[in-house]
Amino acid sequence: MFLKEIGEMPHVNERAVIINCSTKTVSTLALLSALRYAGMPVLLIDCESKDGSLNHFRNLLDSYRFDLLAAPLRGHGDTLDWLFSVIAADKVLLVDSDVEILNSRVFVFLREYIDEPWTFGAGYVNGPTWIDDVPGNALQGAFLQERIWVPFTLLKVKFIREALGAGISFRARTIYNDLFFSEKLSARLNRIRSRFPAFKRLQTPHMFRRAYYGQTPARVYCDTGAEMLQHLKYERELSYIALPVRFHTGYVTHFGGLTRLALDQVDGMQSEARSVDEIIRQHLRDIYGVVIEESLAATQ
């Protein structure tokens, strides 16, 4: 059903949510795999896409049973904050638009402990670890805070909503940690290093930095969902039932980066993304019988 506003949906125990931002092809794969394997109602939210997504998914409503909503384009964390503050569900399964669910086995794991009274979610956990796979990126050398792996996770709305009320957000942010007594001075020192290469080797003594998991990084990157996990797990002492993110590959495929590329947040990936897009369109034809003629390349 095409919704005018999210309040039109009835309350349910579980609901899967996919947020699409100009990634029509891969979002179609996320949608069809969720409909096949999740065993729960599915909501697809289109955020001001420029690739014809909204009309495409409205047409799919003729053949598939799901809900479709148009919403403003916000930052990922802001969209999740809004979603959990208004959605009528006890539990929400977040499925990234660039995720394909491979089978139903993962839902046995997700549901095994989710209804325990002091469990706030289940899925995969990302970090803590050093970020060493993005040479030249602004985050090179930063430390990744432990976080919910937001591309695929089942979360209890009650606990997320309580955290939002306490001022906790899904938004990503960077903690500057050169001088534990002043994050402003630490951020200023970081800007100096980034602008003047001669200062890149200038490091503050480790005794001036806060420790994170036994490490004393100059910067800590809290990716989407990190501060939510930190608050609910370590301050509220609730449980997140999770495997390390490297184990997700037997259950879901994550075509990482396609949404950021569509939003012009990543440079130099266009040729790789076109190749992935071709693979996805072939997969949609062979597995789901859905043909999408327009390739990602045509939208660049």
VOGU-3710 file (C-alpha; in Angstrom, 3 decimals, decimal comma):
1> mflkeigemp> 0,000/0,000/0,000  1,204/3,514/-0,799  1,080/5,576/2,384  0,579/9,306/2,707  2,124/9,266/6,176  3,700/6,660/8,417  0,871/6,934/10,925  -1,435/5,085/8,517  0,240/1,768/9,319  -1,298/-0,493/11,978
11> hvneraviin> 0,739/-1,573/14,979  2,570/-4,881/14,460  4,969/-7,016/16,457  7,729/-6,957/13,808  8,276/-4,793/10,755  11,175/-4,728/8,290  12,213/-1,287/7,044  14,290/-0,475/3,949  15,354/3,131/3,296  15,986/3,891/-0,373
21> cstktvstla> 17,970/6,920/-1,561  18,348/6,737/-5,357  19,475/3,104/-5,386  16,508/1,604/-7,207  18,197/-1,571/-8,469  19,802/-2,814/-5,277  16,856/-1,616/-3,161  14,619/-3,837/-5,273  16,835/-6,785/-4,376  16,687/-5,830/-0,685
31> llsalryagm> 12,900/-5,577/-0,877  12,289/-8,864/-2,684  14,684/-10,799/-0,451  13,000/-9,351/2,661  9,581/-10,292/1,328  10,810/-13,820/0,610  12,660/-14,556/3,864  11,817/-12,138/6,699  8,330/-13,384/7,510  7,091/-9,944/8,572
41> pvllidcesk> 5,504/-6,846/6,989  7,934/-4,732/4,972  8,021/-0,944/4,684  10,113/0,724/1,990  10,799/4,426/2,557  11,895/6,423/-0,485  13,843/9,559/0,384  13,600/11,993/-2,525  15,219/9,613/-5,000  16,251/11,015/-8,379
51> dgslnhfrnl> 16,419/7,745/-10,309  12,716/7,069/-10,745  12,574/4,895/-7,624  9,227/6,092/-6,333  7,327/5,290/-9,538  9,221/2,017/-9,861  8,193/0,847/-6,395  4,636/2,086/-6,854  4,456/-0,186/-9,892  5,812/-3,110/-7,851
61> ldsyrfdlla> 2,860/-2,671/-5,465  0,727/-4,262/-8,180  2,655/-7,535/-7,822  4,032/-7,554/-4,277  2,564/-6,883/-0,864  4,501/-4,217/1,017  4,079/-0,644/2,216  5,660/2,340/0,475  6,225/5,790/1,933  7,863/8,939/0,552
71> aplrghgdtl> 9,915/10,887/3,116  12,376/13,793/3,136  16,050/13,109/2,511  17,957/13,425/5,777  21,233/12,115/7,130  21,114/8,391/7,849  21,218/8,826/11,616  18,542/11,528/11,548  16,271/9,293/9,453  16,658/6,434/11,936
81> dwlfsviaad> 15,979/8,771/14,874  12,766/9,879/13,195  11,763/6,341/12,210  12,021/4,885/15,718  10,235/7,841/17,243  7,092/7,325/15,134  6,854/3,747/13,862  4,042/1,521/15,167  5,893/-1,718/15,908  7,401/-3,581/18,835
91> kvllvdsdve> 10,501/-4,585/16,872  12,036/-3,169/13,703  14,303/-5,070/11,350  16,602/-2,607/9,601  17,606/-3,841/6,147  19,990/-1,553/4,285  19,000/-0,764/0,736  22,244/-2,440/-0,387  21,643/-5,720/1,484  20,315/-8,990/0,080
101> ilnsrvfvfl> 18,981/-11,519/2,593  20,191/-14,943/1,474  18,034/-17,302/3,517  15,644/-17,557/6,448  18,165/-19,199/8,809  19,358/-15,861/10,132  15,913/-15,157/11,568  16,167/-18,163/13,866  19,227/-16,501/15,382  17,678/-13,019/15,487
111> reyidepwtf> 14,524/-14,204/17,214  16,070/-16,675/19,656  16,717/-14,143/22,418  15,076/-10,940/21,200  12,051/-11,351/23,472  14,121/-11,641/26,643  13,024/-8,674/28,798  16,453/-7,004/28,956  17,512/-7,553/25,356  17,346/-4,476/23,112
121> gagyvngptw> 18,416/-6,033/19,830  20,092/-8,775/17,835  22,300/-8,905/14,775  25,960/-8,203/14,170  28,455/-5,928/15,882  31,080/-3,844/14,073  34,293/-2,924/15,913  36,057/-1,921/18,026  39,003/-1,837/15,638  41,457/0,463/13,907
131> iddvpgnalq> 40,302/1,882/10,573  43,043/0,842/8,172  41,140/0,084/4,963  40,539/3,640/3,712  43,977/5,094/2,822  43,741/8,807/2,085  40,274/9,014/3,628  39,649/11,526/6,428  39,130/8,578/8,790  42,475/6,930/8,036
141> gaflqeriwv> 44,128/5,956/11,308  41,044/6,575/13,436  39,643/4,000/15,856  36,188/2,598/15,118  33,902/2,586/18,138  31,966/-0,628/18,746  28,565/-0,264/17,113  25,402/-1,971/15,989  25,927/-3,155/12,416  23,053/-1,049/11,128
151> pftllkvkfi> 22,850/-2,639/7,633  21,047/-5,602/9,179  19,724/-5,626/12,740  16,549/-6,343/14,709  15,865/-3,736/17,407  13,231/-3,290/20,097  11,446/0,001/19,567  10,735/0,516/23,285  14,388/0,705/24,304  15,455/2,737/21,265
161> realgagisf> 12,671/5,234/21,948  13,756/5,553/25,596  17,323/6,248/24,455  16,131/8,885/21,991  14,229/10,538/24,831  17,468/10,627/26,827  19,194/12,527/24,004  20,979/9,565/22,389  21,047/9,480/18,583  21,868/7,114/15,735
171> rartiyndlf> 23,918/9,928/14,177  27,579/9,347/13,397  30,222/11,586/14,940  33,954/11,778/15,573  35,442/12,045/19,056  38,706/14,020/19,095  40,860/12,538/21,807  44,293/14,181/21,692  43,623/16,061/24,922  41,124/14,291/27,175
181> fseklsarln> 40,288/17,496/29,033  39,216/19,441/25,918  37,640/17,954/22,802  37,555/21,446/21,242  41,335/21,768/21,487  41,694/18,205/20,184  39,495/19,018/17,187  41,536/22,166/16,493  44,762/20,153/16,597  43,236/17,652/14,179
191> rirsrfpafk> 42,336/20,464/11,736  45,887/21,796/11,883  47,279/18,361/11,066  44,895/17,937/8,123  45,753/21,342/6,627  49,492/21,353/7,182  51,259/18,087/6,301  54,338/19,087/8,319  52,267/18,748/11,496  50,908/15,259/10,738
201> rlqtphmfrr> 53,659/13,643/12,804  52,873/15,840/15,773  51,332/13,509/18,339  50,239/14,221/21,877  51,478/11,875/24,622  49,203/8,896/25,216  48,822/9,943/28,852  46,757/12,913/27,604  44,236/10,648/25,848  41,306/8,624/27,108
211> ayygqtparv> 41,588/4,862/26,680  39,157/2,975/24,435  39,297/-0,806/24,733  42,928/-0,603/25,844  43,883/1,763/22,985  44,580/5,510/23,132  43,627/6,813/19,667  43,778/10,457/18,632  40,346/10,082/16,997  37,446/7,731/17,612
221> ycdtgaemlq> 34,850/7,409/14,871  31,340/6,616/16,086  29,629/5,355/12,946  25,833/5,155/12,664  24,431/3,312/15,683  27,612/3,437/17,785  26,359/5,802/20,452  23,047/3,934/20,647  24,925/0,692/21,384  27,243/2,371/23,891
231> hlkyerelsy> 24,312/3,837/25,800  22,041/0,790/25,847  24,754/-1,836/26,386  27,145/-0,103/28,757  25,031/2,527/30,509  21,630/0,805/30,598  23,284/-2,650/30,880  20,918/-4,177/28,326  21,904/-7,021/25,998  22,606/-6,919/22,283
241> ialpvrfhtg> 22,751/-10,497/20,968  25,366/-10,340/18,248  27,994/-12,077/16,174  31,062/-10,228/14,826  30,233/-8,631/11,502  32,605/-10,903/9,557  30,123/-13,770/10,048  27,301/-12,054/8,149  28,311/-13,381/4,732  26,526/-16,716/5,122
251> yvthfggltr> 23,224/-14,965/5,733  23,220/-11,596/3,967  25,218/-9,951/1,200  26,147/-6,303/1,716  26,904/-4,322/-1,435  28,561/-1,612/0,639  28,914/1,952/-0,589  26,238/2,068/-3,287  23,995/4,451/-1,371  26,870/6,801/-0,571
261> laldqvdgmq> 27,842/6,748/-4,239  24,283/7,593/-5,305  24,345/10,552/-2,910  27,715/11,746/-4,288  29,502/10,991/-1,020  32,147/8,701/-2,556  34,535/9,439/-5,411  36,314/6,987/-7,670  33,864/4,076/-7,330  31,691/4,627/-10,404
271> searsvdeii> 33,155/1,833/-12,551  33,041/-0,680/-9,689  29,455/0,321/-8,878  28,382/-0,126/-12,522  29,794/-3,657/-12,478  27,972/-4,474/-9,232  24,779/-2,978/-10,627  24,966/-5,276/-13,653  25,389/-8,286/-11,366  22,398/-7,235/-9,271
281> rqhlrdiygv> 20,150/-6,718/-12,291  21,134/-10,166/-13,599  20,391/-11,623/-10,160  16,964/-9,959/-10,105  16,136/-11,483/-13,500  17,381/-14,977/-12,659  16,170/-15,358/-9,074  13,121/-13,095/-8,811  11,994/-12,683/-12,416  12,142/-8,880/-12,202
291> vieeslaatq> 13,660/-6,876/-15,052  15,100/-3,414/-14,457  16,337/-2,060/-17,756  18,018/1,108/-16,534  21,480/0,514/-15,121  23,260/2,553/-12,498  25,593/3,765/-15,216  22,723/5,570/-16,904  22,129/7,690/-13,799  25,714/8,911/-13,428
//
